[in-house]
Amino acid sequence: MGMSLPVIGKLLGHAQAATTHRDAHLSDDPLRKASELIAPHIATAMAGPAKGDNVVPFRKKSGG
């Protein structure tokens, strides 16, 4: 659910963060969530500007 280990540790009554960390079995959910959030932005960037976008292309430096 996106809660940090220190928060979960407090809820469980752990005095040491190491206890929560040792007992935690993290899933791939945070990684999956991050990839699902960023994927549309990457796809849009790779597709190039859409018609009507106000995009100014970079000029290549000459000579070096």
PDB file of N, H, CA, C and O in Angstrom:
ATOM      1  N   MET A   1       0.824  -1.202   0.000  1.00  0.00           N
ATOM      2  CA  MET A   1       0.000   0.000   0.000  1.00  0.00           C
ATOM      3  C   MET A   1       0.860   1.253   0.000  1.00  0.00           C
ATOM      4  O   MET A   1       0.345   2.360   0.159  1.00  0.00           O
ATOM      5  N   GLY A   2       2.167   1.087  -0.177  1.00  0.00           N
ATOM      6  H   GLY A   2       2.585   0.188  -0.307  1.00  0.00           H
ATOM      7  CA  GLY A   2       3.041   2.230  -0.295  1.00  0.00           C
ATOM      8  C   GLY A   2       3.524   2.832   1.012  1.00  0.00           C
ATOM      9  O   GLY A   2       4.117   3.911   1.010  1.00  0.00           O
ATOM     10  N   MET A   3       3.285   2.161   2.116  1.00  0.00           N
ATOM     11  H   MET A   3       2.803   1.285   2.117  1.00  0.00           H
ATOM     12  CA  MET A   3       3.745   2.686   3.406  1.00  0.00           C
ATOM     13  C   MET A   3       5.201   2.311   3.616  1.00  0.00           C
ATOM     14  O   MET A   3       5.652   1.254   3.174  1.00  0.00           O
ATOM     15  N   SER A   4       5.932   3.188   4.294  1.00  0.00           N
ATOM     16  H   SER A   4       5.566   4.047   4.652  1.00  0.00           H
ATOM     17  CA  SER A   4       7.348   2.942   4.538  1.00  0.00           C
ATOM     18  C   SER A   4       7.542   1.933   5.659  1.00  0.00           C
ATOM     19  O   SER A   4       6.650   1.709   6.477  1.00  0.00           O
ATOM     20  N   LEU A   5       8.726   1.330   5.681  1.00  0.00           N
ATOM     21  H   LEU A   5       9.451   1.513   5.017  1.00  0.00           H
ATOM     22  CA  LEU A   5       9.029   0.367   6.744  1.00  0.00           C
ATOM     23  C   LEU A   5       8.986   0.990   8.135  1.00  0.00           C
ATOM     24  O   LEU A   5       8.497   0.344   9.062  1.00  0.00           O
ATOM     25  N   PRO A   6       9.480   2.230   8.326  1.00  0.00           N
ATOM     26  CA  PRO A   6       9.364   2.815   9.671  1.00  0.00           C
ATOM     27  C   PRO A   6       7.913   2.952  10.139  1.00  0.00           C
ATOM     28  O   PRO A   6       7.622   2.734  11.316  1.00  0.00           O
ATOM     29  N   VAL A   7       7.017   3.304   9.248  1.00  0.00           N
ATOM     30  H   VAL A   7       7.253   3.481   8.293  1.00  0.00           H
ATOM     31  CA  VAL A   7       5.596   3.431   9.613  1.00  0.00           C
ATOM     32  C   VAL A   7       5.036   2.067   9.983  1.00  0.00           C
ATOM     33  O   VAL A   7       4.334   1.929  10.985  1.00  0.00           O
ATOM     34  N   ILE A   8       5.344   1.068   9.181  1.00  0.00           N
ATOM     35  H   ILE A   8       5.914   1.180   8.367  1.00  0.00           H
ATOM     36  CA  ILE A   8       4.859  -0.286   9.464  1.00  0.00           C
ATOM     37  C   ILE A   8       5.429  -0.779  10.788  1.00  0.00           C
ATOM     38  O   ILE A   8       4.727  -1.414  11.574  1.00  0.00           O
ATOM     39  N   GLY A   9       6.715  -0.484  11.033  1.00  0.00           N
ATOM     40  H   GLY A   9       7.285   0.032  10.394  1.00  0.00           H
ATOM     41  CA  GLY A   9       7.342  -0.873  12.293  1.00  0.00           C
ATOM     42  C   GLY A   9       6.644  -0.266  13.493  1.00  0.00           C
ATOM     43  O   GLY A   9       6.435  -0.941  14.502  1.00  0.00           O
ATOM     44  N   LYS A  10       6.281   1.009  13.389  1.00  0.00           N
ATOM     45  H   LYS A  10       6.451   1.556  12.570  1.00  0.00           H
ATOM     46  CA  LYS A  10       5.559   1.668  14.488  1.00  0.00           C
ATOM     47  C   LYS A  10       4.216   0.996  14.723  1.00  0.00           C
ATOM     48  O   LYS A  10       3.815   0.766  15.863  1.00  0.00           O
ATOM     49  N   LEU A  11       3.521   0.682  13.625  1.00  0.00           N
ATOM     50  H   LEU A  11       3.846   0.869  12.698  1.00  0.00           H
ATOM     51  CA  LEU A  11       2.213   0.018  13.754  1.00  0.00           C
ATOM     52  C   LEU A  11       2.337  -1.350  14.423  1.00  0.00           C
ATOM     53  O   LEU A  11       1.454  -1.778  15.167  1.00  0.00           O
ATOM     54  N   LEU A  12       3.454  -2.028  14.141  1.00  0.00           N
ATOM     55  H   LEU A  12       4.172  -1.681  13.537  1.00  0.00           H
ATOM     56  CA  LEU A  12       3.675  -3.352  14.725  1.00  0.00           C
ATOM     57  C   LEU A  12       4.285  -3.284  16.125  1.00  0.00           C
ATOM     58  O   LEU A  12       4.417  -4.308  16.796  1.00  0.00           O
ATOM     59  N   GLY A  13       4.653  -2.091  16.563  1.00  0.00           N
ATOM     60  H   GLY A  13       4.546  -1.259  16.019  1.00  0.00           H
ATOM     61  CA  GLY A  13       5.226  -1.942  17.896  1.00  0.00           C
ATOM     62  C   GLY A  13       6.704  -2.283  17.962  1.00  0.00           C
ATOM     63  O   GLY A  13       7.224  -2.539  19.048  1.00  0.00           O
ATOM     64  N   HIS A  14       7.394  -2.293  16.827  1.00  0.00           N
ATOM     65  H   HIS A  14       6.972  -2.084  15.945  1.00  0.00           H
ATOM     66  CA  HIS A  14       8.824  -2.586  16.823  1.00  0.00           C
ATOM     67  C   HIS A  14       9.604  -1.392  17.356  1.00  0.00           C
ATOM     68  O   HIS A  14       9.387  -0.258  16.930  1.00  0.00           O
ATOM     69  N   ALA A  15      10.507  -1.650  18.284  1.00  0.00           N
ATOM     70  H   ALA A  15      10.684  -2.571  18.630  1.00  0.00           H
ATOM     71  CA  ALA A  15      11.343  -0.585  18.835  1.00  0.00           C
ATOM     72  C   ALA A  15      12.513  -0.273  17.908  1.00  0.00           C
ATOM     73  O   ALA A  15      13.023   0.847  17.911  1.00  0.00           O
ATOM     74  N   GLN A  16      12.936  -1.241  17.126  1.00  0.00           N
ATOM     75  H   GLN A  16      12.522  -2.151  17.124  1.00  0.00           H
ATOM     76  CA  GLN A  16      14.088  -1.086  16.229  1.00  0.00           C
ATOM     77  C   GLN A  16      13.636  -1.232  14.768  1.00  0.00           C
ATOM     78  O   GLN A  16      12.893  -2.151  14.423  1.00  0.00           O
ATOM     79  N   ALA A  17      14.097  -0.314  13.929  1.00  0.00           N
ATOM     80  H   ALA A  17      14.701   0.433  14.209  1.00  0.00           H
ATOM     81  CA  ALA A  17      13.775  -0.394  12.503  1.00  0.00           C
ATOM     82  C   ALA A  17      14.330  -1.672  11.886  1.00  0.00           C
ATOM     83  O   ALA A  17      13.763  -2.207  10.933  1.00  0.00           O
ATOM     84  N   ALA A  18      15.450  -2.162  12.439  1.00  0.00           N
ATOM     85  H   ALA A  18      15.911  -1.727  13.213  1.00  0.00           H
ATOM     86  CA  ALA A  18      16.070  -3.383  11.920  1.00  0.00           C
ATOM     87  C   ALA A  18      15.136  -4.582  12.049  1.00  0.00           C
ATOM     88  O   ALA A  18      15.173  -5.490  11.218  1.00  0.00           O
ATOM     89  N   THR A  19      14.309  -4.591  13.075  1.00  0.00           N
ATOM     90  H   THR A  19      14.280  -3.854  13.750  1.00  0.00           H
ATOM     91  CA  THR A  19      13.356  -5.698  13.262  1.00  0.00           C
ATOM     92  C   THR A  19      12.365  -5.737  12.118  1.00  0.00           C
ATOM     93  O   THR A  19      12.095  -6.799  11.558  1.00  0.00           O
ATOM     94  N   THR A  20      11.824  -4.583  11.770  1.00  0.00           N
ATOM     95  H   THR A  20      12.044  -3.719  12.225  1.00  0.00           H
ATOM     96  CA  THR A  20      10.865  -4.504  10.669  1.00  0.00           C
ATOM     97  C   THR A  20      11.545  -4.858   9.363  1.00  0.00           C
ATOM     98  O   THR A  20      10.992  -5.591   8.543  1.00  0.00           O
ATOM     99  N   HIS A  21      12.750  -4.334   9.171  1.00  0.00           N
ATOM    100  H   HIS A  21      13.199  -3.738   9.837  1.00  0.00           H
ATOM    101  CA  HIS A  21      13.481  -4.591   7.932  1.00  0.00           C
ATOM    102  C   HIS A  21      13.775  -6.085   7.773  1.00  0.00           C
ATOM    103  O   HIS A  21      13.623  -6.637   6.684  1.00  0.00           O
ATOM    104  N   ARG A  22      14.187  -6.721   8.836  1.00  0.00           N
ATOM    105  H   ARG A  22      14.310  -6.273   9.721  1.00  0.00           H
ATOM    106  CA  ARG A  22      14.503  -8.150   8.806  1.00  0.00           C
ATOM    107  C   ARG A  22      13.256  -8.978   8.491  1.00  0.00           C
ATOM    108  O   ARG A  22      13.330  -9.972   7.769  1.00  0.00           O
ATOM    109  N   ASP A  23      12.123  -8.564   9.033  1.00  0.00           N
ATOM    110  H   ASP A  23      12.063  -7.756   9.619  1.00  0.00           H
ATOM    111  CA  ASP A  23      10.890  -9.324   8.860  1.00  0.00           C
ATOM    112  C   ASP A  23      10.141  -8.988   7.574  1.00  0.00           C
ATOM    113  O   ASP A  23       9.210  -9.699   7.194  1.00  0.00           O
ATOM    114  N   ALA A  24      10.539  -7.915   6.906  1.00  0.00           N
ATOM    115  H   ALA A  24      11.295  -7.338   7.214  1.00  0.00           H
ATOM    116  CA  ALA A  24       9.807  -7.463   5.722  1.00  0.00           C
ATOM    117  C   ALA A  24      10.142  -8.336   4.520  1.00  0.00           C
ATOM    118  O   ALA A  24      11.295  -8.702   4.290  1.00  0.00           O
ATOM    119  N   HIS A  25       9.124  -8.650   3.781  1.00  0.00           N
ATOM    120  H   HIS A  25       8.188  -8.353   3.968  1.00  0.00           H
ATOM    121  CA  HIS A  25       9.279  -9.367   2.515  1.00  0.00           C
ATOM    122  C   HIS A  25       8.650  -8.476   1.457  1.00  0.00           C
ATOM    123  O   HIS A  25       7.449  -8.532   1.194  1.00  0.00           O
ATOM    124  N   LEU A  26       9.506  -7.645   0.856  1.00  0.00           N
ATOM    125  H   LEU A  26      10.482  -7.599   1.070  1.00  0.00           H
ATOM    126  CA  LEU A  26       8.997  -6.663  -0.095  1.00  0.00           C
ATOM    127  C   LEU A  26       8.661  -7.335  -1.419  1.00  0.00           C
ATOM    128  O   LEU A  26       9.391  -8.201  -1.899  1.00  0.00           O
ATOM    129  N   SER A  27       7.570  -6.928  -1.982  1.00  0.00           N
ATOM    130  H   SER A  27       6.976  -6.224  -1.592  1.00  0.00           H
ATOM    131  CA  SER A  27       7.165  -7.457  -3.272  1.00  0.00           C
ATOM    132  C   SER A  27       7.648  -6.529  -4.370  1.00  0.00           C
ATOM    133  O   SER A  27       8.302  -5.524  -4.091  1.00  0.00           O
ATOM    134  N   ASP A  28       7.335  -6.852  -5.604  1.00  0.00           N
ATOM    135  H   ASP A  28       6.804  -7.669  -5.831  1.00  0.00           H
ATOM    136  CA  ASP A  28       7.695  -6.018  -6.739  1.00  0.00           C
ATOM    137  C   ASP A  28       6.701  -4.886  -6.942  1.00  0.00           C
ATOM    138  O   ASP A  28       6.858  -4.103  -7.879  1.00  0.00           O
ATOM    139  N   ASP A  29       5.687  -4.773  -6.099  1.00  0.00           N
ATOM    140  H   ASP A  29       5.559  -5.409  -5.337  1.00  0.00           H
ATOM    141  CA  ASP A  29       4.641  -3.775  -6.307  1.00  0.00           C
ATOM    142  C   ASP A  29       5.168  -2.345  -6.424  1.00  0.00           C
ATOM    143  O   ASP A  29       4.726  -1.629  -7.323  1.00  0.00           O
ATOM    144  N   PRO A  30       6.093  -1.884  -5.564  1.00  0.00           N
ATOM    145  CA  PRO A  30       6.580  -0.512  -5.735  1.00  0.00           C
ATOM    146  C   PRO A  30       7.269  -0.299  -7.088  1.00  0.00           C
ATOM    147  O   PRO A  30       7.105   0.751  -7.709  1.00  0.00           O
ATOM    148  N   LEU A  31       8.035  -1.290  -7.540  1.00  0.00           N
ATOM    149  H   LEU A  31       8.169  -2.143  -7.035  1.00  0.00           H
ATOM    150  CA  LEU A  31       8.695  -1.196  -8.834  1.00  0.00           C
ATOM    151  C   LEU A  31       7.675  -1.195  -9.965  1.00  0.00           C
ATOM    152  O   LEU A  31       7.792  -0.423 -10.917  1.00  0.00           O
ATOM    153  N   ARG A  32       6.688  -2.054  -9.857  1.00  0.00           N
ATOM    154  H   ARG A  32       6.594  -2.682  -9.084  1.00  0.00           H
ATOM    155  CA  ARG A  32       5.643  -2.114 -10.884  1.00  0.00           C
ATOM    156  C   ARG A  32       4.867  -0.798 -10.939  1.00  0.00           C
ATOM    157  O   ARG A  32       4.573  -0.293 -12.022  1.00  0.00           O
ATOM    158  N   LYS A  33       4.539  -0.251  -9.784  1.00  0.00           N
ATOM    159  H   LYS A  33       4.778  -0.662  -8.904  1.00  0.00           H
ATOM    160  CA  LYS A  33       3.800   1.008  -9.735  1.00  0.00           C
ATOM    161  C   LYS A  33       4.605   2.130 -10.378  1.00  0.00           C
ATOM    162  O   LYS A  33       4.067   2.929 -11.145  1.00  0.00           O
ATOM    163  N   ALA A  34       5.894   2.187 -10.063  1.00  0.00           N
ATOM    164  H   ALA A  34       6.332   1.538  -9.440  1.00  0.00           H
ATOM    165  CA  ALA A  34       6.751   3.227 -10.646  1.00  0.00           C
ATOM    166  C   ALA A  34       6.837   3.080 -12.159  1.00  0.00           C
ATOM    167  O   ALA A  34       6.768   4.072 -12.884  1.00  0.00           O
ATOM    168  N   SER A  35       6.987   1.849 -12.639  1.00  0.00           N
ATOM    169  H   SER A  35       7.042   1.043 -12.049  1.00  0.00           H
ATOM    170  CA  SER A  35       7.093   1.652 -14.088  1.00  0.00           C
ATOM    171  C   SER A  35       5.777   1.986 -14.788  1.00  0.00           C
ATOM    172  O   SER A  35       5.786   2.512 -15.901  1.00  0.00           O
ATOM    173  N   GLU A  36       4.656   1.688 -14.153  1.00  0.00           N
ATOM    174  H   GLU A  36       4.648   1.261 -13.249  1.00  0.00           H
ATOM    175  CA  GLU A  36       3.361   2.024 -14.759  1.00  0.00           C
ATOM    176  C   GLU A  36       3.138   3.537 -14.799  1.00  0.00           C
ATOM    177  O   GLU A  36       2.492   4.045 -15.716  1.00  0.00           O
ATOM    178  N   LEU A  37       3.672   4.255 -13.809  1.00  0.00           N
ATOM    179  H   LEU A  37       4.197   3.841 -13.065  1.00  0.00           H
ATOM    180  CA  LEU A  37       3.534   5.712 -13.789  1.00  0.00           C
ATOM    181  C   LEU A  37       4.406   6.382 -14.847  1.00  0.00           C
ATOM    182  O   LEU A  37       3.985   7.358 -15.469  1.00  0.00           O
ATOM    183  N   ILE A  38       5.617   5.866 -15.055  1.00  0.00           N
ATOM    184  H   ILE A  38       5.958   5.074 -14.550  1.00  0.00           H
ATOM    185  CA  ILE A  38       6.552   6.521 -15.958  1.00  0.00           C
ATOM    186  C   ILE A  38       6.387   6.072 -17.410  1.00  0.00           C
ATOM    187  O   ILE A  38       6.739   6.818 -18.324  1.00  0.00           O
ATOM    188  N   ALA A  39       5.866   4.880 -17.637  1.00  0.00           N
ATOM    189  H   ALA A  39       5.581   4.273 -16.895  1.00  0.00           H
ATOM    190  CA  ALA A  39       5.765   4.328 -18.993  1.00  0.00           C
ATOM    191  C   ALA A  39       5.042   5.252 -19.981  1.00  0.00           C
ATOM    192  O   ALA A  39       5.542   5.439 -21.091  1.00  0.00           O
ATOM    193  N   PRO A  40       3.891   5.838 -19.631  1.00  0.00           N
ATOM    194  CA  PRO A  40       3.225   6.713 -20.600  1.00  0.00           C
ATOM    195  C   PRO A  40       4.067   7.937 -20.967  1.00  0.00           C
ATOM    196  O   PRO A  40       4.013   8.408 -22.103  1.00  0.00           O
ATOM    197  N   HIS A  41       4.835   8.446 -20.022  1.00  0.00           N
ATOM    198  H   HIS A  41       4.879   8.063 -19.099  1.00  0.00           H
ATOM    199  CA  HIS A  41       5.683   9.610 -20.288  1.00  0.00           C
ATOM    200  C   HIS A  41       6.816   9.247 -21.242  1.00  0.00           C
ATOM    201  O   HIS A  41       7.164  10.021 -22.134  1.00  0.00           O
ATOM    202  N   ILE A  42       7.383   8.068 -21.042  1.00  0.00           N
ATOM    203  H   ILE A  42       7.101   7.439 -20.317  1.00  0.00           H
ATOM    204  CA  ILE A  42       8.456   7.612 -21.932  1.00  0.00           C
ATOM    205  C   ILE A  42       7.902   7.378 -23.326  1.00  0.00           C
ATOM    206  O   ILE A  42       8.520   7.779 -24.312  1.00  0.00           O
ATOM    207  N   ALA A  43       6.745   6.733 -23.422  1.00  0.00           N
ATOM    208  H   ALA A  43       6.242   6.408 -22.621  1.00  0.00           H
ATOM    209  CA  ALA A  43       6.140   6.474 -24.730  1.00  0.00           C
ATOM    210  C   ALA A  43       5.830   7.768 -25.467  1.00  0.00           C
ATOM    211  O   ALA A  43       6.049   7.865 -26.675  1.00  0.00           O
ATOM    212  N   THR A  44       5.325   8.754 -24.753  1.00  0.00           N
ATOM    213  H   THR A  44       5.147   8.675 -23.772  1.00  0.00           H
ATOM    214  CA  THR A  44       5.019  10.045 -25.367  1.00  0.00           C
ATOM    215  C   THR A  44       6.286  10.717 -25.870  1.00  0.00           C
ATOM    216  O   THR A  44       6.307  11.262 -26.973  1.00  0.00           O
ATOM    217  N   ALA A  45       7.336  10.679 -25.070  1.00  0.00           N
ATOM    218  H   ALA A  45       7.319  10.236 -24.174  1.00  0.00           H
ATOM    219  CA  ALA A  45       8.602  11.298 -25.464  1.00  0.00           C
ATOM    220  C   ALA A  45       9.202  10.609 -26.679  1.00  0.00           C
ATOM    221  O   ALA A  45       9.773  11.267 -27.548  1.00  0.00           O
ATOM    222  N   MET A  46       9.078   9.301 -26.745  1.00  0.00           N
ATOM    223  H   MET A  46       8.614   8.767 -26.039  1.00  0.00           H
ATOM    224  CA  MET A  46       9.627   8.556 -27.870  1.00  0.00           C
ATOM    225  C   MET A  46       8.832   8.765 -29.146  1.00  0.00           C
ATOM    226  O   MET A  46       9.380   8.646 -30.242  1.00  0.00           O
ATOM    227  N   ALA A  47       7.552   9.072 -29.021  1.00  0.00           N
ATOM    228  H   ALA A  47       7.107   9.168 -28.131  1.00  0.00           H
ATOM    229  CA  ALA A  47       6.701   9.274 -30.192  1.00  0.00           C
ATOM    230  C   ALA A  47       6.987  10.596 -30.891  1.00  0.00           C
ATOM    231  O   ALA A  47       6.639  10.773 -32.058  1.00  0.00           O
ATOM    232  N   GLY A  48       7.615  11.515 -30.184  1.00  0.00           N
ATOM    233  H   GLY A  48       7.898  11.371 -29.236  1.00  0.00           H
ATOM    234  CA  GLY A  48       7.905  12.815 -30.772  1.00  0.00           C
ATOM    235  C   GLY A  48       6.751  13.765 -30.540  1.00  0.00           C
ATOM    236  O   GLY A  48       5.724  13.386 -29.976  1.00  0.00           O
ATOM    237  N   PRO A  49       6.923  15.004 -30.978  1.00  0.00           N
ATOM    238  CA  PRO A  49       5.891  16.007 -30.726  1.00  0.00           C
ATOM    239  C   PRO A  49       4.611  15.720 -31.507  1.00  0.00           C
ATOM    240  O   PRO A  49       4.650  15.279 -32.656  1.00  0.00           O
ATOM    241  N   ALA A  50       3.498  15.977 -30.871  1.00  0.00           N
ATOM    242  H   ALA A  50       3.467  16.335 -29.938  1.00  0.00           H
ATOM    243  CA  ALA A  50       2.193  15.825 -31.522  1.00  0.00           C
ATOM    244  C   ALA A  50       1.886  17.085 -32.318  1.00  0.00           C
ATOM    245  O   ALA A  50       2.442  18.151 -32.052  1.00  0.00           O
ATOM    246  N   LYS A  51       1.008  16.956 -33.283  1.00  0.00           N
ATOM    247  H   LYS A  51       0.556  16.091 -33.499  1.00  0.00           H
ATOM    248  CA  LYS A  51       0.612  18.104 -34.093  1.00  0.00           C
ATOM    249  C   LYS A  51       0.043  19.183 -33.160  1.00  0.00           C
ATOM    250  O   LYS A  51      -0.823  18.911 -32.329  1.00  0.00           O
ATOM    251  N   GLY A  52       0.544  20.398 -33.318  1.00  0.00           N
ATOM    252  H   GLY A  52       1.247  20.619 -33.993  1.00  0.00           H
ATOM    253  CA  GLY A  52       0.062  21.497 -32.503  1.00  0.00           C
ATOM    254  C   GLY A  52       0.868  21.741 -31.248  1.00  0.00           C
ATOM    255  O   GLY A  52       0.668  22.747 -30.566  1.00  0.00           O
ATOM    256  N   ASP A  53       1.806  20.806 -30.923  1.00  0.00           N
ATOM    257  H   ASP A  53       1.969  19.989 -31.477  1.00  0.00           H
ATOM    258  CA  ASP A  53       2.661  21.027 -29.754  1.00  0.00           C
ATOM    259  C   ASP A  53       3.588  22.205 -30.019  1.00  0.00           C
ATOM    260  O   ASP A  53       4.026  22.424 -31.148  1.00  0.00           O
ATOM    261  N   ASN A  54       3.872  22.941 -28.991  1.00  0.00           N
ATOM    262  H   ASN A  54       3.515  22.763 -28.073  1.00  0.00           H
ATOM    263  CA  ASN A  54       4.770  24.076 -29.089  1.00  0.00           C
ATOM    264  C   ASN A  54       6.173  23.583 -28.711  1.00  0.00           C
ATOM    265  O   ASN A  54       6.612  23.741 -27.572  1.00  0.00           O
ATOM    266  N   VAL A  55       6.870  22.981 -29.691  1.00  0.00           N
ATOM    267  H   VAL A  55       6.514  22.853 -30.616  1.00  0.00           H
ATOM    268  CA  VAL A  55       8.176  22.387 -29.437  1.00  0.00           C
ATOM    269  C   VAL A  55       9.228  23.167 -30.228  1.00  0.00           C
ATOM    270  O   VAL A  55       9.086  23.401 -31.428  1.00  0.00           O
ATOM    271  N   VAL A  56      10.266  23.554 -29.531  1.00  0.00           N
ATOM    272  H   VAL A  56      10.381  23.364 -28.556  1.00  0.00           H
ATOM    273  CA  VAL A  56      11.388  24.239 -30.171  1.00  0.00           C
ATOM    274  C   VAL A  56      12.552  23.257 -30.205  1.00  0.00           C
ATOM    275  O   VAL A  56      13.049  22.852 -29.154  1.00  0.00           O
ATOM    276  N   PRO A  57      12.996  22.866 -31.414  1.00  0.00           N
ATOM    277  CA  PRO A  57      14.093  21.902 -31.484  1.00  0.00           C
ATOM    278  C   PRO A  57      15.425  22.519 -31.041  1.00  0.00           C
ATOM    279  O   PRO A  57      15.646  23.719 -31.200  1.00  0.00           O
ATOM    280  N   PHE A  58      16.288  21.700 -30.495  1.00  0.00           N
ATOM    281  H   PHE A  58      16.108  20.725 -30.366  1.00  0.00           H
ATOM    282  CA  PHE A  58      17.631  22.144 -30.137  1.00  0.00           C
ATOM    283  C   PHE A  58      18.456  22.292 -31.402  1.00  0.00           C
ATOM    284  O   PHE A  58      18.317  21.523 -32.353  1.00  0.00           O
ATOM    285  N   ARG A  59      19.307  23.286 -31.391  1.00  0.00           N
ATOM    286  H   ARG A  59      19.420  23.911 -30.618  1.00  0.00           H
ATOM    287  CA  ARG A  59      20.241  23.445 -32.513  1.00  0.00           C
ATOM    288  C   ARG A  59      21.547  22.765 -32.145  1.00  0.00           C
ATOM    289  O   ARG A  59      22.035  22.876 -31.020  1.00  0.00           O
ATOM    290  N   LYS A  60      22.094  22.067 -33.111  1.00  0.00           N
ATOM    291  H   LYS A  60      21.697  21.977 -34.025  1.00  0.00           H
ATOM    292  CA  LYS A  60      23.388  21.421 -32.894  1.00  0.00           C
ATOM    293  C   LYS A  60      24.482  22.469 -32.928  1.00  0.00           C
ATOM    294  O   LYS A  60      24.453  23.388 -33.746  1.00  0.00           O
ATOM    295  N   LYS A  61      25.449  22.322 -32.029  1.00  0.00           N
ATOM    296  H   LYS A  61      25.472  21.575 -31.365  1.00  0.00           H
ATOM    297  CA  LYS A  61      26.604  23.216 -32.036  1.00  0.00           C
ATOM    298  C   LYS A  61      27.441  22.936 -33.274  1.00  0.00           C
ATOM    299  O   LYS A  61      27.619  21.783 -33.665  1.00  0.00           O
ATOM    300  N   SER A  62      27.937  23.962 -33.869  1.00  0.00           N
ATOM    301  H   SER A  62      27.793  24.899 -33.552  1.00  0.00           H
ATOM    302  CA  SER A  62      28.802  23.768 -35.013  1.00  0.00           C
ATOM    303  C   SER A  62      30.252  23.850 -34.582  1.00  0.00           C
ATOM    304  O   SER A  62      30.609  24.663 -33.729  1.00  0.00           O
ATOM    305  N   GLY A  63      31.084  23.011 -35.170  1.00  0.00           N
ATOM    306  H   GLY A  63      30.794  22.351 -35.863  1.00  0.00           H
ATOM    307  CA  GLY A  63      32.504  23.066 -34.934  1.00  0.00           C
ATOM    308  C   GLY A  63      32.997  22.515 -33.627  1.00  0.00           C
ATOM    309  O   GLY A  63      34.077  22.887 -33.169  1.00  0.00           O
ATOM    310  N   GLY A  64      32.237  21.640 -33.016  1.00  0.00           N
ATOM    311  H   GLY A  64      31.360  21.338 -33.389  1.00  0.00           H
ATOM    312  CA  GLY A  64      32.846  21.051 -31.963  1.00  0.00           C
ATOM    313  C   GLY A  64      32.573  20.669 -30.686  1.00  0.00           C
ATOM    314  O   GLY A  64      33.444  20.130 -30.003  1.00  0.00           O
TER     315      GLY A  64
END
